[in-house]
Amino acid sequence: MKKRVISAILIVLVFIPFLLIGELPFAIFMSVLAALGIYELIKVRETKKKFPVGMKIIAFLAVLFFTMLNYNSIDFVLNINYQIMSIMIFLFLIPIVFINNNDKYNFDDSLFLMGSVLFIGLSFNLIIVTRNYDISYIIYLLLITTITDTFALFTGRLIGKHKVSPKISPNKTIEGCIGGLLMGTFVGSAFYITVINPSYSLVFVILITALLSLVAQVGDLVFSAIKRYYDKKDFSDLIPGHGGILDRFDSLIFVTLAFIVIMSIL
């Protein structure tokens, strides 16, 4: 626990300056994290089968490209560039013909890399866009994910008895999820009403925040399912006591995606 707390403090000390500065420095910082994220996904997959070096390089460059795409935008509407998507399909599918060895690189491998690049690249890009739109919103999302995760952990350890999904995450309990939901909703809603929009409907804010808190926990379970499939405890050991980048950003990725959907509807 001591190692986990120290690492958490260091994460905050590194992350906050980039968050406050925003703009290009924050975008570059997010791009580095996205590159580490795709690296972790690839390394986890490579416990079953190695990728050609050239394809891994293409994946890294593609993630950096998608993360930095329109990095200074404040528009939550994603306009699909079909030319870019076509190029990406060519980059990951055409090598199957030239490598001409299904044991080294095949259709499943290309789909895994394409899906991973889009998922990681666009997710971290949306975090950048949210920060550009208003720093208060990204703080709101960070509060929801952090408080939900923290209190789910503490509540689960104190009174947790009933498992949520023992095959995916043996330590997560229903009691912990409820504790995380209640506190994540309370703190997130209080911040929104106090800082972002005091005139907004309190009931509506609570409902949206509760939904995002639930999404945070579902996102954590989704990434846990990926790790269990590849028989891994953590995506990496980059952050002592916490695991890898994806172990720390799993909830924020899903919450940001959900928040973008909500913002597009409202």
Secondary structure, DSSP 8 states (H G I E B T S, - for coil): -HHHHHHHHHHHHHHHHHHHH-HHHHHHHHHHHHHHHHHHHHHHHTTT----HHHHHHHHHHHHHHHHTTTT---------HHHHHHHHHHHHTHHHHH--TTTS-HHHHHHHHHHHHHHHHHHHHHHHHHHH-HHHHHHHHHHHHHHHHHHHHHHHHH--SEEETTTEEEEEHHHHHHHHHHHHHHHHHHIIIII-TTS-HHHHHHHHHHHHHHHHHHHHHHHHHHHHTT-SSS-SSBTTTBSHHHHHHHHHHHHHHHHHHHHH-
